[in-house]
């Protein structure tokens, strides 16, 4: 089993201004530690009113947020399904 907890700040780009003035955003952040690469991708919609004066937005204000956390490396490779699990999935 594996558990993860991450707290990060990341930069995003406005990919589209919607007709109502809201902003579609997208950003990716890669972090490498101990030969393990972690990629965090965030997409969502932000209201211009929720953008603070220092140009930041709390994640709680990101609508339709999609956060993808993917790891690869020694730990990630051990998380792959084993042969027995694959066989059970085929049979059942």
Buried (B, 14 or more C-beta within 10 A) or exposed (E): EEEEEEEEEEEBEEEEEEEEEBBBBBBBBEEEEEEBEBBBBBBBBBBEEBBEEEEEBEEEBBEEBEEEEEBBBEEBEEEEEEEEEEEEEEEE
